[in-house]
């Protein structure tokens, strides 16, 4: 793959449009100094580091769609030297390919509702793009038989993102999102060291918009939340979902969570809890793995799990992977997850008859 001769990387158009790039083609290292989202930088850094370890170049192409004919592709190949592999980092809107190169797709942020919807449309409307790919990086999507794409797993040696979340107490007032906000505001300052001091078990649940559209997944976490309310030895951290834009705040994430849970039956009291907390983003390892408490992870299949190395997942005492997969594709997905996590988790298969919001509606893509 690209470890032999280097990588040409293209980025989601929506991200690259917001910054002033150094040129049409430039070293990947220069991109890391730009004001871009941390997850995108993490993907580029992952590819760059692998290239550096093998002594080859990693370059970024700002607008790969420009290079579609003889003169432009000749100019491109002259600029990139012997690089033969193009990696399109895609948020689901499109997959861009460069003629004359071996093209790979690196899908990310498909836990965002709009991105996932775009990806599903892309599969249906542009099957020729799928057939033109040599591999999918860090994903295991199933496609029609004539467009099967092998999976390549790339993971960092250590976490790639700087994580410094803010925390708020969890609350669910089913009849009113505003009442939920009011309860949280009245609950006072949160002291996690004190709140978790008696907890011998911590359940960590990073969320996505797609995960919260799944009735089965919401029922699962609602049961865990309800049980934790009445067990002082259990703490729960819900990392709020990332939205399409980086500007979205905790309030938007809380609203998404409340709207997802308010219709789920269960015994969640309508008061704030300081042992069940909301995090503005994923939590750093230094916070999760403190003392001798048991730490469990609940991971939905829409999360970008490649952001962490297998060693990270090895630190959890138990992992549940909640996933929507057609029965005949589960074996392939289990193999993928085993390699990604470096261990065999417990699988919680999400299946319901309702058409929307549902789990079965995601099977074709996942």
Secondary structure, DSSP 8 states (H G I E B T S, - for coil): -TTTT-EEEE--HHHHTTS--S-SEEEHHHHTTSS--HHHHHHHHHHHHHHHHTT--EEEES-GGG--SHHHHHHHHHHHTT--EEEEEE-SS-----TTSEEEEEE--TTSHHHHHHHHHHHHH-HHHHHT-SEEES------GGG---EE----SS--S-----EEEE---TT-HHHHHHHHHHT----HHHHTTT-SEEEEEE--TTGGG-HHHHHHHHHHHHHHHT-TTEEEEEE----SSTT--HHHHHHHHHHHHTTS-S---SS-EEEEEEESS---HHHHS-TT-EEEEEEETTS-GGGS-HHHHHT-SEEEEEE---GGGHHHHHHHHHHHHTS--EEEE---S-SSS-SGGGTTT-
